[in-house]
Structure formats: structure tokens, C-alpha cells
Amino acid sequence: MQFKQIVGQDAIKQRLINSVKENRVSHAQLFLGPAGSGSLALAVAYAQYLSCEDKQPEDSCGECSSCRKYQKLMHPDLHFSYPFFAKHKDDTAITFIEQWREAFIANPYLSLDTWRGYLEAENKQANINIAECHQIIKKLSFKPFESAYKILILWLPEYLDKEGNALLKIIEEPQPNTLFLLVAQNQDQILNTILSRTQLIKIPALGYHEIKDFLVEKHHQTDEAAAQIAYLSNGNLTEALAMLQDGNDSFHNQFVQWLRLCFGNKGIEIVGFVDQASKMGRENQKNFLRYGINFLRECCLLLSGAENLVHLPPGELETAQRMAKAMSIPLAQGIINELEKAHYHIERNANPKILFLDVSLQIIKLISLTIRQKADT
């Protein structure tokens, strides 16, 4: 992974490169950034730059023996730790290393949900267990084999429970030339004992134009399509790529049809929609709900008279304008709340058929309440 392959984050890239040039490499660093910001990719690119045998002014060379091994994630001095879904108590990250390499190489903007798809996760909870902590200590007790540094990249330390305290000594007093690069999304969920022993590197969400330009240049999207996805993804490239793969046209038509069924209280047809939605797959269900949330927020902008802030293509804008005539801001906000709760429960493996039926009933209830309130006034 080279810095030039990572979207945006130019200031962070330069900071990391300068730390190497000025010999200010901290032995324990925490890359803290929101999902889809590229924090994991940055950590891997930084590790590759540190180990590169022919460092260039702004990047690793990409051609030396070390870089070639890094590109396959198979360098003997590069180690990974990450949450997994253990089948046995002695399972560690190395048990799933082949799936990890495949997942990261396919998409460096990896999310836990994407990672789950590479494993037989079933309904197990992801965690980093005590066996993995002991394995980390064992691996890092040796000197580097080939490079100047032995590097451990620990993705999502939020999934280290109290067992993570077993790592404190080796984080605070590692072997010479041993580096810990922790990659996290939520600072509040990291053990304070670990947090206090790391140098914090804050990575911001990507900008609207960074995502838009990437979609146009690398994925050959039209300006209009790229602009819509960039706006709806809200700085999360992982979400932008998911929307690109699934397509928003189908989400738009499905979502509008769902709302029409709820407005008309079409019981049998709603059951048909629920059956269809339950078969979409978890990622598509989440993207569908996310699309609905963003679409209704655009409707709220129209209702507020802020048409100049609306980011919808002409066809969807026309639908939103018609829908705004039959909707109020409180109703839109109420439906958004129900969709956000549904998204939360989908992430936690709720039964989709029961969930979408319940949300449908809640939307019908909100619409009925709004109609009664209008009649009373």
C-alpha cells in the first residue's frame, strides 16, 4: 500500500513522512478516524514506507523487495491483529490471516461488516481475545527479521476488553525497533490504560470534493452521479463505494414505493414489500435505510425553504418536491428516527422480516397521527 493509492489526507501523509525523515517515529501510535476515512490504509502505507529500502521523498518506492512483500501483506516483520469471530478459545488472528489479506487487498477501506462477510461469523460477537493478546506478546518478543522495524497494526482496539491490559507492558516497553500502530474509530471505547500509552494521530473524514473526484476519475462516474454519492456518503468512502456497487436508482424507487404503501396503508402490499426487503442482504438493507434517511433529510431542506442546499439529481428532486407537499418536517423527522433505529438493529443482526414489518407499522402510525392532528386544527 502506497500513500498515492489513498484518497485525500494529504496533510496526514506529509506528517507521517516527516516523522520518518526527522527520526521522530513514536513506538506506539493511535490512528483515530471515522469509518471510511482511510485510517487503516494510512497505517499500512506508513508501515510500508518505514520498511522501504529505497524511500522516495513523498512515498515508498513500491518496487523493492520489502515493498513487494508489503503489497501482498506477507512481509515477515509486518503483523496484524483485528477482531474476529472465534470458533475455539485458542483461535487467534493468524487463524484468519488468509481471509484478512484477501479482504484488505480487495478493499483497503475495510469495515467490520465487510470483514464479517469474509468469515463464518454467524451470530457471534467480534472480539480480540486473550489468546490473541498472548500471541501478540510472543510475536513481538523477537527482533526484526529483515527490516529496520517490526510492526504490529492492531485494527479496532475498541474490541479489546479487559484482556487488553495484558499488552500494557509490551506497549510501554517494547523490544527495540518494535512499533504498535493502533487503528480506531471510537476513542471512548478504547481502554484508558492503552490510550494513555499511545501518540494520537487524528484523521478527519474525507471531504465532499475528494470523494466526488475519486468516483469520477477512478470509477468513471458522471459528475452528477458522483456528486450525489459523495453527498450522501457524508465523508465515508466505504459507504460511497457500497452505494456505487449497489446503485441508488433501485433504492430510490423502492423507498418511494414503500412510503406510498405506508401512506395508503396497503396492508397486503406492505407484507409483499417486507418479504422483498428481507431478502436484500444485510449490507443492501443498511444502504437502503441509509438512502431513505438521506432522502428524507433532503425533503426537510425543501420544506424549510432551503432548495439551494438540496443535492438530488433531477428525477429524485422532482419526486422529493411532490412528496414535500404531503409531508411535514415533524413527520419526516419521525420517519427518519424509525429508519435510524432500524439501521442500528440491522447492524446487530435483527430479524429483517420482523424489523421491516415493525418499521412499516410505525410509519403508518406516524402518518395517521399527523392526519389526525391536521384534522383537529
MARTI-396829 format. One record per residue (C-alpha): x, y, z; residue in three letters. Coordinates in Angstrom, 2 decimals, padded with zeros to 5 digits. Example, Ala and Ser with C-alpha at 12.3 -4.5 7.8 and 13.67 -1.06 7.14 Angstrom:
% residues 2
(site (012.30; -004.50; 007.80); ALA)
(site (013.67; -001.06; 007.14); SER)
//
This chain:
% residues 377
(site (000.00; 000.00; 000.00); MET)
(site (001.45; 003.35; -001.04); GLN)
(site (000.34; 006.79; 000.07); PHE)
(site (-000.52; 007.73; -003.52); LYS)
(site (-003.18; 004.99; -003.56); GLN)
(site (-005.07; 006.60; -000.65); ILE)
(site (-007.76; 009.19; -001.33); VAL)
(site (-007.03; 012.64; 000.15); GLY)
(site (-005.49; 013.01; 003.63); GLN)
(site (-002.51; 014.92; 002.21); ASP)
(site (-001.68; 016.66; 005.49); ALA)
(site (-001.64; 013.36; 007.41); ILE)
(site (000.52; 011.71; 004.75); LYS)
(site (003.05; 014.53; 004.97); GLN)
(site (003.08; 014.38; 008.76); ARG)
(site (003.82; 010.65; 008.69); LEU)
(site (006.57; 011.04; 006.09); ILE)
(site (008.16; 013.88; 008.05); ASN)
(site (008.21; 011.78; 011.23); SER)
(site (010.40; 009.26; 009.40); VAL)
(site (012.66; 011.87; 007.78); LYS)
(site (013.18; 013.64; 011.12); GLU)
(site (013.62; 010.40; 013.07); ASN)
(site (010.60; 011.11; 015.29); ARG)
(site (008.86; 007.76; 014.97); VAL)
(site (006.89; 007.00; 018.13); SER)
(site (006.82; 003.34; 019.16); HIS)
(site (003.03; 003.39; 019.83); ALA)
(site (000.68; 005.45; 017.67); GLN)
(site (-003.10; 005.59; 017.50); LEU)
(site (-004.64; 006.38; 014.11); PHE)
(site (-008.06; 007.70; 015.12); LEU)
(site (-010.51; 008.37; 012.30); GLY)
(site (-014.15; 007.78; 011.39); PRO)
(site (-015.22; 004.84; 009.24); ALA)
(site (-014.28; 005.29; 005.60); GLY)
(site (-011.58; 007.89; 006.27); SER)
(site (-008.72; 005.59; 005.22); GLY)
(site (-007.05; 005.27; 008.63); SER)
(site (-006.25; 001.56; 008.16); LEU)
(site (-004.86; 002.16; 004.68); ALA)
(site (-002.72; 005.01; 006.06); LEU)
(site (-001.30; 002.76; 008.76); ALA)
(site (-000.33; 000.11; 006.20); VAL)
(site (001.18; 002.70; 003.84); ALA)
(site (003.12; 004.20; 006.76); TYR)
(site (004.46; 000.78; 007.74); ALA)
(site (005.48; 000.13; 004.14); GLN)
(site (007.26; 003.50; 003.97); TYR)
(site (009.13; 002.76; 007.21); LEU)
(site (010.35; -000.57; 005.81); SER)
(site (011.03; 000.58; 002.23); CYS)
(site (014.61; 000.02; 001.08); GLU)
(site (014.53; 002.96; -001.36); ASP)
(site (012.34; 005.65; 000.21); LYS)
(site (011.24; 008.41; -002.16); GLN)
(site (010.63; 011.99; -000.97); PRO)
(site (006.84; 011.53; -000.85); GLU)
(site (006.24; 007.77; -000.82); ASP)
(site (007.70; 004.28; -000.67); SER)
(site (009.28; 003.09; -003.91); CYS)
(site (006.80; 000.26; -004.50); GLY)
(site (009.46; -001.83; -006.23); GLU)
(site (011.99; -003.03; -003.65); CYS)
(site (011.81; -006.47; -002.04); SER)
(site (010.18; -005.04; 001.09); SER)
(site (007.50; -003.13; -000.82); CYS)
(site (006.62; -006.15; -002.93); ARG)
(site (006.09; -008.21; 000.21); LYS)
(site (004.03; -005.42; 001.79); TYR)
(site (001.79; -005.26; -001.27); GLN)
(site (000.85; -008.89; -000.57); LYS)
(site (000.75; -008.28; 003.22); LEU)
(site (003.32; -011.05; 003.56); MET)
(site (006.35; -009.27; 004.99); HIS)
(site (007.87; -011.25; 007.92); PRO)
(site (008.13; -008.08; 010.03); ASP)
(site (004.53; -006.99; 009.43); LEU)
(site (001.90; -008.38; 011.80); HIS)
(site (-001.83; -007.74; 012.06); PHE)
(site (-004.32; -008.07; 014.87); SER)
(site (-008.04; -007.48; 014.39); TYR)
(site (-011.44; -008.51; 015.76); PRO)
(site (-012.59; -011.95; 014.68); PHE)
(site (-015.38; -014.39; 015.42); PHE)
(site (-013.69; -017.18; 017.33); ALA)
(site (-014.94; -020.72; 016.96); LYS)
(site (-012.49; -022.05; 019.53); HIS)
(site (-010.97; -020.39; 022.58); LYS)
(site (-007.46; -020.74; 021.18); ASP)
(site (-008.29; -019.05; 017.84); ASP)
(site (-006.12; -016.01; 017.09); THR)
(site (-005.82; -013.52; 014.25); ALA)
(site (-003.36; -015.78; 012.47); ILE)
(site (-006.18; -018.34; 012.11); THR)
(site (-007.90; -015.93; 009.73); PHE)
(site (-004.86; -014.31; 008.07); ILE)
(site (-005.67; -015.55; 004.55); GLU)
(site (-009.17; -014.06; 004.73); GLN)
(site (-007.69; -010.86; 006.15); TRP)
(site (-005.23; -010.47; 003.28); ARG)
(site (-007.96; -011.13; 000.75); GLU)
(site (-010.33; -008.62; 002.39); ALA)
(site (-007.79; -005.80; 002.72); PHE)
(site (-006.31; -006.19; -000.76); ILE)
(site (-009.85; -006.17; -002.22); ALA)
(site (-010.81; -003.04; -000.25); ASN)
(site (-008.32; -001.12; 001.95); PRO)
(site (-011.32; 000.90; 003.24); TYR)
(site (-012.44; -002.15; 005.14); LEU)
(site (-015.37; -002.01; 007.57); SER)
(site (-016.21; -004.55; 010.26); LEU)
(site (-019.36; -005.51; 008.33); ASP)
(site (-017.31; -006.17; 005.19); THR)
(site (-014.80; -008.16; 007.25); TRP)
(site (-017.66; -010.19; 008.76); ARG)
(site (-018.62; -011.23; 005.24); GLY)
(site (-015.25; -012.95; 004.78); TYR)
(site (-015.76; -015.13; 007.85); LEU)
(site (-018.31; -017.64; 009.05); GLU)
(site (-019.45; -015.17; 011.65); ALA)
(site (-022.98; -016.49; 012.15); GLU)
(site (-024.32; -014.59; 015.17); ASN)
(site (-021.05; -014.50; 017.08); LYS)
(site (-019.74; -011.24; 018.54); GLN)
(site (-016.44; -009.91; 017.24); ALA)
(site (-013.64; -009.52; 019.78); ASN)
(site (-009.89; -009.68; 020.30); ILE)
(site (-009.45; -012.46; 022.85); ASN)
(site (-006.81; -013.23; 025.47); ILE)
(site (-005.26; -015.89; 023.23); ALA)
(site (-004.62; -013.18; 020.63); GLU)
(site (-003.06; -010.91; 023.28); CYS)
(site (-000.66; -013.68; 024.25); HIS)
(site (000.11; -014.30; 020.58); GLN)
(site (000.94; -010.59; 020.09); ILE)
(site (003.36; -010.68; 023.03); ILE)
(site (005.01; -013.81; 021.63); LYS)
(site (005.37; -012.42; 018.08); LYS)
(site (006.83; -009.11; 019.25); LEU)
(site (009.35; -010.61; 021.62); SER)
(site (011.69; -011.27; 018.68); PHE)
(site (013.89; -008.82; 016.81); LYS)
(site (013.03; -007.74; 013.24); PRO)
(site (013.99; -010.30; 010.58); PHE)
(site (014.58; -008.13; 007.52); GLU)
(site (013.53; -004.53; 008.07); SER)
(site (014.60; -001.82; 010.45); ALA)
(site (011.25; -002.21; 012.27); TYR)
(site (008.94; -004.98; 013.40); LYS)
(site (005.43; -003.53; 013.11); ILE)
(site (002.08; -004.61; 014.53); LEU)
(site (-001.05; -003.00; 013.10); ILE)
(site (-003.95; -003.51; 015.52); LEU)
(site (-007.23; -002.72; 013.83); TRP)
(site (-010.16; -001.69; 016.05); LEU)
(site (-008.67; -001.85; 019.56); PRO)
(site (-012.19; -000.99; 020.74); GLU)
(site (-012.77; -004.75; 020.67); TYR)
(site (-010.06; -005.36; 023.24); LEU)
(site (-011.82; -005.96; 026.53); ASP)
(site (-010.00; -006.03; 029.89); LYS)
(site (-007.78; -008.74; 028.37); GLU)
(site (-006.05; -005.86; 026.58); GLY)
(site (-004.31; -004.97; 029.83); ASN)
(site (-002.04; -007.94; 029.15); ALA)
(site (-000.46; -005.82; 026.40); LEU)
(site (000.40; -002.81; 028.56); LEU)
(site (003.94; -003.82; 029.40); LYS)
(site (004.96; -004.63; 025.84); ILE)
(site (003.32; -001.42; 024.53); ILE)
(site (005.12; 000.68; 027.14); GLU)
(site (008.47; -001.14; 026.95); GLU)
(site (008.68; -002.88; 023.57); PRO)
(site (011.69; -004.55; 022.06); GLN)
(site (013.99; -002.14; 020.19); PRO)
(site (012.60; -001.07; 016.79); ASN)
(site (009.16; -002.51; 017.52); THR)
(site (006.17; -000.36; 016.58); LEU)
(site (002.49; -000.53; 017.53); PHE)
(site (000.09; 001.14; 015.08); LEU)
(site (-003.44; 001.08; 016.50); LEU)
(site (-006.29; 001.97; 014.13); VAL)
(site (-009.52; 003.01; 015.85); ALA)
(site (-012.84; 004.72; 015.17); GLN)
(site (-014.14; 005.43; 018.68); ASN)
(site (-011.75; 006.82; 021.27); GLN)
(site (-014.26; 006.44; 024.11); ASP)
(site (-014.37; 002.65; 023.68); GLN)
(site (-010.61; 002.10; 023.97); ILE)
(site (-009.13; 001.03; 027.30); LEU)
(site (-007.76; 004.14; 029.02); ASN)
(site (-004.68; 002.21; 030.05); THR)
(site (-003.86; 001.64; 026.36); ILE)
(site (-004.96; 005.09; 025.22); LEU)
(site (-002.59; 006.82; 027.63); SER)
(site (000.38; 004.94; 026.18); ARG)
(site (-000.08; 006.00; 022.55); THR)
(site (000.62; 009.06; 020.44); GLN)
(site (-002.67; 010.24; 018.93); LEU)
(site (-002.98; 010.96; 015.20); ILE)
(site (-006.43; 012.31; 014.35); LYS)
(site (-007.60; 011.53; 010.84); ILE)
(site (-010.56; 013.58; 009.55); PRO)
(site (-013.42; 012.37; 007.40); ALA)
(site (-012.86; 012.81; 003.69); LEU)
(site (-014.17; 015.93; 002.02); GLY)
(site (-017.06; 016.05; -000.44); TYR)
(site (-014.82; 017.01; -003.37); HIS)
(site (-012.24; 014.34; -002.53); GLU)
(site (-014.85; 011.58; -002.78); ILE)
(site (-016.52; 013.11; -005.83); LYS)
(site (-013.24; 013.47; -007.75); ASP)
(site (-012.23; 009.91; -006.82); PHE)
(site (-015.51; 008.50; -008.16); LEU)
(site (-015.19; 010.46; -011.40); VAL)
(site (-011.51; 009.67; -012.01); GLU)
(site (-011.25; 006.09; -010.75); LYS)
(site (-014.77; 004.76; -011.23); HIS)
(site (-015.77; 006.78; -014.31); HIS)
(site (-018.94; 008.19; -012.79); GLN)
(site (-020.67; 011.22; -014.26); THR)
(site (-020.34; 014.48; -012.33); ASP)
(site (-024.00; 014.23; -011.34); GLU)
(site (-023.84; 010.65; -010.07); ALA)
(site (-020.54; 011.24; -008.27); ALA)
(site (-021.88; 014.40; -006.65); ALA)
(site (-024.93; 012.57; -005.32); GLN)
(site (-022.95; 009.67; -003.87); ILE)
(site (-020.33; 012.00; -002.40); ALA)
(site (-023.03; 014.00; -000.65); TYR)
(site (-024.96; 011.01; 000.67); LEU)
(site (-021.82; 009.20; 001.89); SER)
(site (-021.03; 012.09; 004.26); ASN)
(site (-017.25; 011.70; 004.08); GLY)
(site (-017.27; 007.89; 004.33); ASN)
(site (-015.58; 006.33; 001.30); LEU)
(site (-016.65; 002.84; 002.42); THR)
(site (-020.28; 003.90; 002.13); GLU)
(site (-019.63; 005.68; -001.17); ALA)
(site (-018.16; 002.51; -002.67); LEU)
(site (-021.10; 000.45; -001.35); ALA)
(site (-023.56; 002.87; -002.94); MET)
(site (-021.59; 002.73; -006.16); LEU)
(site (-021.76; -001.05; -006.19); GLN)
(site (-025.43; -001.35; -005.32); ASP)
(site (-026.75; 001.62; -007.26); GLY)
(site (-029.08; 004.24; -005.83); ASN)
(site (-031.73; 004.20; -008.55); ASP)
(site (-033.21; 000.98; -007.22); SER)
(site (-033.06; 002.29; -003.66); PHE)
(site (-034.91; 005.44; -004.69); HIS)
(site (-037.71; 003.59; -006.44); ASN)
(site (-038.03; 001.05; -003.65); GLN)
(site (-038.05; 003.66; -000.91); PHE)
(site (-040.62; 005.90; -002.58); VAL)
(site (-042.85; 002.90; -003.28); GLN)
(site (-042.57; 001.84; 000.38); TRP)
(site (-043.64; 005.27; 001.60); LEU)
(site (-046.58; 005.30; -000.82); ARG)
(site (-047.73; 001.94; 000.51); LEU)
(site (-047.48; 003.25; 004.07); CYS)
(site (-049.35; 006.47; 003.20); PHE)
(site (-052.10; 004.36; 001.62); GLY)
(site (-051.98; 001.79; 004.45); ASN)
(site (-051.84; -001.01; 001.88); LYS)
(site (-051.57; -003.97; 004.25); GLY)
(site (-051.15; -006.87; 001.83); ILE)
(site (-048.81; -004.95; -000.44); GLU)
(site (-046.71; -003.88; 002.55); ILE)
(site (-046.29; -007.54; 003.51); VAL)
(site (-045.04; -008.15; -000.03); GLY)
(site (-042.52; -005.33; 000.32); PHE)
(site (-041.36; -006.74; 003.67); VAL)
(site (-040.74; -010.15; 002.04); ASP)
(site (-038.74; -008.47; -000.72); GLN)
(site (-036.71; -006.31; 001.69); ALA)
(site (-035.90; -009.26; 003.95); SER)
(site (-034.12; -010.96; 001.01); LYS)
(site (-031.93; -007.99; 000.07); MET)
(site (-028.99; -008.99; 002.25); GLY)
(site (-027.77; -007.12; 005.30); ARG)
(site (-025.48; -004.66; 003.52); GLU)
(site (-028.14; -003.74; 000.97); ASN)
(site (-030.70; -003.36; 003.75); GLN)
(site (-028.41; -000.95; 005.57); LYS)
(site (-027.68; 001.02; 002.38); ASN)
(site (-031.40; 001.13; 001.59); PHE)
(site (-032.23; 002.54; 005.04); LEU)
(site (-029.31; 004.96; 004.82); ARG)
(site (-030.57; 006.15; 001.46); TYR)
(site (-034.06; 006.70; 002.90); GLY)
(site (-032.64; 008.72; 005.80); ILE)
(site (-030.69; 010.99; 003.47); ASN)
(site (-033.58; 011.35; 001.02); PHE)
(site (-035.95; 012.46; 003.80); LEU)
(site (-033.34; 014.93; 005.07); ARG)
(site (-033.33; 016.44; 001.59); GLU)
(site (-037.13; 016.65; 001.80); CYS)
(site (-036.75; 018.52; 005.11); CYS)
(site (-034.50; 021.05; 003.38); LEU)
(site (-037.20; 021.59; 000.75); LEU)
(site (-039.84; 022.02; 003.45); LEU)
(site (-037.59; 024.56; 005.18); SER)
(site (-037.23; 026.59; 002.01); GLY)
(site (-033.55; 025.73; 001.57); ALA)
(site (-033.79; 024.47; -002.03); GLU)
(site (-030.29; 025.76; -002.80); ASN)
(site (-028.81; 023.25; -000.33); LEU)
(site (-030.52; 020.19; -001.83); VAL)
(site (-028.23; 017.64; -003.53); HIS)
(site (-030.51; 015.39; -005.56); LEU)
(site (-030.48; 014.54; -009.29); PRO)
(site (-033.41; 015.97; -011.31); PRO)
(site (-035.61; 012.86; -011.19); GLY)
(site (-035.27; 012.37; -007.45); GLU)
(site (-035.62; 016.11; -006.83); LEU)
(site (-038.94; 016.11; -008.67); GLU)
(site (-040.16; 013.22; -006.51); THR)
(site (-038.97; 014.97; -003.34); ALA)
(site (-040.82; 018.16; -004.34); GLN)
(site (-044.06; 016.24; -004.83); ARG)
(site (-043.57; 014.35; -001.59); MET)
(site (-042.90; 017.56; 000.32); ALA)
(site (-046.46; 018.69; -000.45); LYS)
(site (-047.86; 015.71; 001.50); ALA)
(site (-045.33; 015.75; 004.34); MET)
(site (-044.38; 017.93; 007.29); SER)
(site (-041.00; 018.35; 008.93); ILE)
(site (-042.14; 016.60; 012.19); PRO)
(site (-043.44; 013.64; 010.14); LEU)
(site (-040.21; 013.41; 008.13); ALA)
(site (-038.15; 013.58; 011.32); GLN)
(site (-040.29; 010.90; 012.94); GLY)
(site (-039.78; 008.54; 009.98); ILE)
(site (-036.04; 009.32; 009.97); ILE)
(site (-035.88; 008.31; 013.65); ASN)
(site (-037.55; 004.99; 012.85); GLU)
(site (-035.16; 004.34; 009.96); LEU)
(site (-032.12; 005.16; 012.12); GLU)
(site (-033.31; 002.71; 014.78); LYS)
(site (-033.86; 000.07; 012.10); ALA)
(site (-030.33; 000.63; 010.75); HIS)
(site (-028.96; 000.18; 014.26); TYR)
(site (-030.82; -003.11; 014.72); HIS)
(site (-029.86; -004.44; 011.27); ILE)
(site (-026.21; -003.94; 012.24); GLU)
(site (-026.91; -006.13; 015.25); ARG)
(site (-028.45; -008.96; 013.23); ASN)
(site (-032.12; -008.29; 013.91); ALA)
(site (-034.60; -010.48; 012.01); ASN)
(site (-035.17; -008.37; 008.86); PRO)
(site (-038.71; -009.56; 008.19); LYS)
(site (-039.90; -008.67; 011.68); ILE)
(site (-037.91; -005.43; 011.61); LEU)
(site (-039.24; -004.09; 008.28); PHE)
(site (-042.79; -005.02; 009.22); LEU)
(site (-042.44; -003.19; 012.53); ASP)
(site (-040.95; -000.10; 010.84); VAL)
(site (-043.78; -000.11; 008.30); SER)
(site (-046.35; -000.17; 011.09); LEU)
(site (-044.55; 002.62; 012.93); GLN)
(site (-044.52; 004.78; 009.77); ILE)
(site (-048.25; 004.14; 009.25); ILE)
(site (-048.83; 005.13; 012.89); LYS)
(site (-046.88; 008.38; 012.42); LEU)
(site (-048.81; 009.22; 009.25); ILE)
(site (-052.17; 008.53; 010.94); SER)
(site (-051.19; 010.71; 013.89); LEU)
(site (-050.18; 013.55; 011.56); THR)
(site (-053.50; 013.32; 009.69); ILE)
(site (-055.48; 013.41; 012.97); ARG)
(site (-053.52; 016.42; 014.17); GLN)
(site (-054.24; 018.26; 010.93); LYS)
(site (-057.95; 017.41; 011.23); ALA)
(site (-058.06; 018.72; 014.82); ASP)
(site (-056.58; 022.04; 013.74); THR)
//
